[in-house]
Amino acid sequence: MTPLPSRILPSSALKLPQNEDIRREIETWEGGLRIVECDDVFEAAAEKIAEGKIVGWARGRSEFGPRALGNRSILGDPRPRENWQRINLAIKQRESFRPFAPAVLAEDFNDYFIPLPSNPNMEHMVFVTKVREEKRAELGAVTHINGTARVQVVTKSANSDFWRLISAFKDRTGCPVLLNTSFNNRYEPIVQNVTDAIRTFLTTDLDHLLIENTMAEKSSDVRSLIATASLRLSDAAWVEEITTVRQRRTLLRRAPSHTRELKNWHLARYLREFGSEFSLVAHLVDSVSPKHRGQLTEEIFLLWRERFIDVRPERVAHLL
């Protein structure tokens, strides 16, 4: 079956809020996130990507289909080959061999890629074509081992904002291409709203977050925030006890098939008793000896990254 092309949802679909609301939600993570003031978010993002940074980019209406096309994307410089493995291992948390797609300005497509004989619509990142041999070294992070790439051709008429961002990157670097992959890690669907985007930003090694016209960066190690936050089981997770003659094990399961065994019995008891509602992590941390608090915090972080639990700032969790 031929996959349906990705496209922007109609105007009635999910939109991001006004920038004032975005800023307020980012500011609830006081001590962990910092807003970076910038006059032009397109120029700021292009500058960061040209410097080698990997950014999370959320703008406009949500997309549906098999690909992210520039409204809910992780973006990077397509030239350094090391970006391929960096994004796979540190951000997407998946196998290092999996390729990424290039998003290229329509007016520069023929200079970098060989057109397909049937001349299909290449705007939806569903067709694979060959990278021109003389350009393969330049596009090290998006050229597959066999010299091909699954290309997204970006036109100004189809997505003027994404076209503008790639153009700003081209003005800085001479390269009219960005590495584009969906804004998520391996444990979740593509982010939809501000809360999703912040969660993925905090639990991956993304360098900067850009939501509409607001730019943010991390101001501390996110693990330092956990002790002052609240947590609960995610909506798709549950606790399961397995008791044998020799031992008792506590597992967290998350639909459809993800499982993790809890290592800290304090955390296991905490989630059994209070997991359905947001509760202060501080109460849990206080029950653990100081020498084990680092291990506990790390386990909570991993469970959050893998979406077994949800972590929110204490001052907003009680409203949920």
C-alpha positions as CSV (number, residue, x, y, z in Angstrom):
1,M,0.0,0.0,0.0
2,T,1.3,3.4,-0.9
3,P,1.8,5.6,2.2
4,L,-0.3,8.7,2.4
5,P,1.9,11.8,2.1
6,S,2.5,14.0,5.1
7,R,0.9,17.4,5.0
8,I,-0.1,20.2,7.3
9,L,-3.4,19.6,9.0
10,P,-6.3,22.0,8.2
11,S,-6.8,25.2,10.2
12,S,-9.1,23.5,12.6
13,A,-6.4,21.1,13.7
14,L,-4.0,21.4,16.7
15,K,-2.1,24.7,16.8
16,L,0.5,25.9,19.1
17,P,-0.5,28.6,21.5
18,Q,0.4,32.3,21.5
19,N,4.1,33.1,22.2
20,E,3.2,34.6,25.6
21,D,1.7,31.2,26.6
22,I,4.7,29.4,25.3
23,R,7.0,31.6,27.3
24,R,4.9,31.0,30.5
25,E,5.1,27.2,30.1
26,I,8.9,27.3,29.6
27,E,9.3,29.6,32.6
28,T,7.6,27.0,34.8
29,W,10.8,25.0,34.5
30,E,12.7,27.7,36.4
31,G,16.3,26.7,37.0
32,G,16.2,24.2,34.1
33,L,15.2,26.1,31.1
34,R,16.2,29.6,30.0
35,I,14.6,31.7,27.3
36,V,17.1,33.1,24.8
37,E,16.0,36.5,23.4
38,C,16.3,36.8,19.7
39,D,15.0,39.3,17.1
40,D,14.5,36.8,14.4
41,V,14.0,33.1,15.3
42,F,14.8,32.0,11.7
43,E,18.2,33.7,11.8
44,A,18.9,32.5,15.3
45,A,18.0,28.9,14.5
46,A,20.2,29.0,11.3
47,E,23.1,30.4,13.3
48,K,22.9,27.6,15.9
49,I,22.6,24.9,13.3
50,A,25.6,26.3,11.4
51,E,27.6,26.3,14.7
52,G,26.9,22.5,14.9
53,K,24.0,22.6,17.3
54,I,21.0,20.3,17.0
55,V,17.7,22.0,17.5
56,G,14.1,21.0,18.2
57,W,11.8,23.0,15.9
58,A,8.0,23.3,16.4
59,R,6.0,25.8,14.4
60,G,2.5,26.2,13.0
61,R,-0.1,23.5,12.8
62,S,0.6,19.8,13.4
63,E,1.4,17.4,10.6
64,F,0.1,13.9,10.0
65,G,1.5,11.1,7.8
66,P,4.7,9.1,7.9
67,R,7.1,12.1,8.0
68,A,7.8,15.4,9.8
69,L,8.2,18.1,7.1
70,G,9.4,21.1,9.1
71,N,6.6,21.8,11.6
72,R,7.6,19.2,14.3
73,S,11.3,18.5,13.4
74,I,14.7,17.9,14.8
75,L,17.1,19.8,12.6
76,G,20.9,19.7,12.2
77,D,23.7,20.5,9.8
78,P,23.7,17.8,7.0
79,R,27.4,18.2,6.3
80,P,29.4,16.6,9.2
81,R,29.0,12.9,9.1
82,E,29.3,12.6,12.9
83,N,25.9,14.3,13.1
84,W,24.4,11.0,11.8
85,Q,25.5,9.0,14.8
86,R,25.1,11.8,17.3
87,I,21.4,12.3,16.6
88,N,20.8,8.6,16.4
89,L,22.5,7.7,19.7
90,A,22.1,10.8,21.9
91,I,18.8,12.2,20.7
92,K,16.7,9.6,18.9
93,Q,18.2,6.8,21.1
94,R,18.1,4.3,18.2
95,E,20.4,2.2,16.1
96,S,23.4,4.2,14.7
97,F,23.0,2.8,11.2
98,R,19.6,4.4,10.6
99,P,19.7,7.2,8.0
100,F,18.3,10.7,8.1
101,A,16.7,12.7,5.4
102,P,17.8,15.9,3.7
103,A,15.4,18.8,3.3
104,V,16.5,20.9,0.3
105,L,15.3,24.1,-1.3
106,A,13.4,23.4,-4.5
107,E,15.5,25.8,-6.5
108,D,18.7,23.9,-5.5
109,F,17.4,20.3,-5.8
110,N,19.0,19.5,-9.2
111,D,22.4,20.7,-8.0
112,Y,22.5,18.1,-5.2
113,F,20.3,15.2,-6.3
114,I,19.5,13.3,-9.5
115,P,15.9,13.7,-10.4
116,L,13.7,10.6,-10.8
117,P,12.6,9.7,-14.3
118,S,8.9,9.9,-13.4
119,N,9.3,13.4,-11.9
120,P,7.1,12.8,-8.9
121,N,6.1,15.3,-6.2
122,M,9.1,15.2,-3.9
123,E,7.6,17.5,-1.1
124,H,6.6,14.7,1.2
125,M,9.9,12.8,1.9
126,V,8.7,9.5,0.5
127,F,10.9,9.0,-2.5
128,V,14.6,7.9,-2.5
129,T,16.9,9.4,-5.1
130,K,20.7,9.4,-5.6
131,V,22.9,12.2,-4.2
132,R,25.1,13.5,-6.9
133,E,28.5,11.9,-6.5
134,E,30.3,15.2,-6.2
135,K,28.0,16.3,-3.3
136,R,28.1,13.1,-1.3
137,A,31.1,14.1,0.8
138,E,29.5,17.5,1.5
139,L,26.2,15.9,2.7
140,G,27.9,13.4,5.0
141,A,25.1,13.2,7.6
142,V,22.2,12.6,5.1
143,T,23.8,10.4,2.4
144,H,23.2,6.7,2.9
145,I,25.9,4.1,2.4
146,N,24.7,3.4,-1.1
147,G,24.8,7.0,-2.1
148,T,21.0,7.7,-1.9
149,A,18.8,9.9,0.2
150,R,15.1,10.2,1.0
151,V,14.7,13.8,-0.1
152,Q,12.2,16.4,1.0
153,V,12.0,19.2,-1.6
154,V,10.8,22.4,0.2
155,T,9.0,25.1,-1.8
156,K,8.1,28.5,-0.6
157,S,4.5,28.0,-1.5
158,A,4.1,24.8,0.5
159,N,5.9,25.7,3.7
160,S,7.1,29.3,3.6
161,D,8.5,29.2,7.2
162,F,10.6,26.1,6.7
163,W,11.8,27.4,3.3
164,R,12.8,30.6,5.1
165,L,14.8,28.7,7.7
166,I,16.7,26.7,5.1
167,S,17.3,29.9,3.1
168,A,18.8,31.5,6.2
169,F,21.1,28.5,6.7
170,K,22.1,28.7,3.0
171,D,23.0,32.4,3.4
172,R,25.3,31.5,6.3
173,T,26.9,28.3,4.9
174,G,26.3,28.1,1.2
175,C,24.5,24.8,1.8
176,P,20.7,24.8,0.9
177,V,20.0,21.6,2.8
178,L,19.1,20.7,6.4
179,L,19.0,17.4,8.1
180,N,15.4,16.8,9.1
181,T,14.0,14.1,11.3
182,S,10.8,13.9,13.4
183,F,10.7,15.7,16.7
184,N,10.6,12.7,19.1
185,N,12.7,10.0,20.6
186,R,12.2,6.2,20.1
187,Y,9.8,5.9,23.0
188,E,7.1,8.3,21.8
189,P,5.1,9.7,18.8
190,I,6.0,13.0,17.2
191,V,5.5,15.9,19.7
192,Q,2.3,17.8,19.3
193,N,2.2,20.6,21.9
194,V,4.5,22.7,24.0
195,T,4.5,20.2,26.9
196,D,5.6,17.4,24.5
197,A,8.3,19.5,23.0
198,I,9.7,20.6,26.4
199,R,9.7,17.0,27.7
200,T,11.6,15.7,24.7
201,F,14.0,18.6,24.9
202,L,14.8,18.0,28.5
203,T,15.2,14.2,28.2
204,T,17.5,14.2,25.1
205,D,20.7,15.9,24.2
206,L,19.1,18.5,22.0
207,D,21.0,21.8,22.2
208,H,18.2,24.4,21.7
209,L,14.4,24.4,21.5
210,L,12.5,26.7,19.2
211,I,8.7,26.9,19.5
212,E,7.0,29.5,17.3
213,N,9.0,32.7,18.0
214,T,10.4,31.6,21.4
215,M,13.9,30.1,21.8
216,A,15.1,28.2,24.9
217,E,18.1,26.4,26.1
218,K,19.0,24.3,29.2
219,S,20.3,26.2,32.1
220,S,21.3,23.2,34.2
221,D,21.5,19.4,34.1
222,V,17.9,18.3,34.1
223,R,18.6,15.7,36.8
224,S,19.1,18.6,39.2
225,L,15.4,19.6,38.7
226,I,14.0,16.2,39.5
227,A,14.2,16.5,43.3
228,T,12.0,19.6,43.3
229,A,9.5,18.3,40.7
230,S,6.5,15.9,40.9
231,L,6.0,12.6,39.2
232,R,3.4,10.0,38.4
233,L,3.0,7.0,36.1
234,S,2.3,7.9,32.5
235,D,-1.1,7.2,31.2
236,A,0.1,4.1,29.3
237,A,2.1,2.6,32.1
238,W,1.3,0.3,35.0
239,V,3.1,-1.5,37.9
240,E,3.4,-5.2,37.9
241,E,4.6,-7.4,40.8
242,I,6.3,-10.7,40.1
243,T,6.9,-12.8,43.2
244,T,8.9,-16.1,43.3
245,V,10.2,-18.2,46.1
246,R,13.5,-16.4,46.1
247,Q,12.7,-12.8,45.1
248,R,10.1,-10.2,44.5
249,R,10.4,-8.0,41.4
250,T,8.6,-4.8,40.5
251,L,8.2,-4.2,36.8
252,L,7.0,-1.1,34.9
253,R,5.2,-1.9,31.7
254,R,4.1,0.4,29.0
255,A,1.9,-0.4,26.1
256,P,2.4,-2.1,23.9
257,S,5.6,-4.0,24.9
258,H,8.1,-1.9,26.8
259,T,9.2,-3.2,30.2
260,R,11.7,-2.0,32.7
261,E,12.5,-3.6,36.1
262,L,12.8,-1.1,38.9
263,K,16.1,-1.2,40.8
264,N,15.3,1.0,43.8
265,W,12.7,-0.5,46.1
266,H,11.8,2.9,47.5
267,L,10.8,4.0,44.0
268,A,8.9,0.7,43.5
269,R,6.9,1.2,46.7
270,Y,6.3,4.9,45.9
271,L,4.9,4.1,42.4
272,R,2.7,1.3,43.8
273,E,1.2,3.6,46.4
274,F,1.1,7.0,44.7
275,G,1.8,6.4,41.0
276,S,-1.7,7.4,39.8
277,E,-1.4,11.0,41.0
278,F,1.4,13.6,40.9
279,S,3.4,13.4,44.1
280,L,6.5,15.4,45.1
281,V,9.8,13.6,44.4
282,A,11.2,15.3,47.4
283,H,9.2,12.9,49.7
284,L,10.8,10.0,47.9
285,V,14.3,11.4,47.9
286,D,14.1,12.1,51.7
287,S,13.4,8.4,52.2
288,V,16.7,7.4,50.6
289,S,20.2,7.6,52.1
290,P,22.3,10.4,50.7
291,K,24.7,8.0,49.0
292,H,21.9,6.5,47.0
293,R,20.2,9.6,45.9
294,G,22.2,10.0,42.8
295,Q,21.3,6.5,41.6
296,L,17.6,7.2,42.4
297,T,17.6,10.4,40.4
298,E,19.2,8.7,37.5
299,E,16.6,5.9,37.5
300,I,13.8,8.5,37.6
301,F,15.4,10.3,34.7
302,L,15.6,7.1,32.6
303,L,12.0,6.2,33.4
304,W,11.0,9.7,32.3
305,R,13.0,9.6,29.1
306,E,11.4,6.2,28.3
307,R,7.9,7.6,29.1
308,F,7.1,5.2,31.9
309,I,6.6,8.2,34.1
310,D,5.7,11.8,33.7
311,V,7.6,14.6,35.5
312,R,6.3,18.1,35.9
313,P,7.3,21.2,37.8
314,E,5.8,21.0,41.3
315,R,3.9,24.3,40.9
316,V,2.0,23.1,37.8
317,A,1.6,19.4,38.7
318,H,-1.0,20.0,41.4
319,L,-3.2,21.7,38.7
320,L,-3.3,18.5,36.6
